Amino acid sequence: MIYIYSLIYQNKISYVGITKNPKVRKQQHKREKPLPHEFKIIESVDDVQTATEREISLIEKYNTIINGWNISPGGDYALNSGYKRTGIGGVKRGQTPWNKGKSGCFSNETIDAMKKTRAGRIFSSKVNEDIVKQIRERFVNHPIIEGVGKIQPNGKVLTQQRAFSNKYHKEYNITNISLYNIMIGKSWSKIQ
C-alpha cells in the first residue's frame, strides 16, 4: 500500500508526497519542516505508478513548488524506489561508491545532462592567503543581509554566514560552500 499525503501549514497545503510508511515519514517531516504543521493522508493506492501520477497532479494543483516546500514536480519516489539518498551521491560515510573505479557507467544522455548542468560554471582554486583574509574581513564588517533570520523553504533559518556566501561566492569565483567554509575556518584554518 502506498499513501499519498500532504503537510498543511498555516491553513494551506504546503507539501505533497507519497510513502509506504506514513509513521516514519511523519517523524521525518517533524524534524525537517516548520512546526506546527499537520500530516494528513489524502488517499492510499496499490501501485507506485498511480501514486506518482496522483502526487504530480496534486503538487501542480496546489502549486507547492512555488507556494510550499516541494522542490520537484513529483515522481521522485518512482525514480529511486523510495530510497532516501544520504550523503554525496547517496553514499554513506565509510562506504565505497557503486561506480568507483568503473568506466562506462553512464549513458551518453546522462553524460550530456551532467555537462549541461555545469556548463559555463568555472570554479577554480584561485583562492590565496590574501583573498582568504579579504573574505573574512569583509564578512566581519558586512552589514546584515536582507532575509537573515527568516525560515527558508527547507525549514531552516537563514544565517548571516549562509546569506553572505550565497551573495558573494561568484565574485570570488568559488562555490558558496567553499566561501562558507573559508568564513567559518573549516578550510584555510591556518590563516588568521
Secondary structure, DSSP 8 states (H G I E B T S, - for coil): -EEEEEEEETTEEEEEEEES-HHHHHHHHHHHS-SS-EEEEEEEES-HHHHHHHHHHHHHHHTTTTSSS--SSS-HHHHHTT----SGGG--TTS--TTTT-SS-S-HHHHHHHHHHHTT--------HHHHHHHHHHHHH----TTTTSB-TTS-B--HHHHHHHHHTTTTTS-HHHHHHHHHTSSSTT--
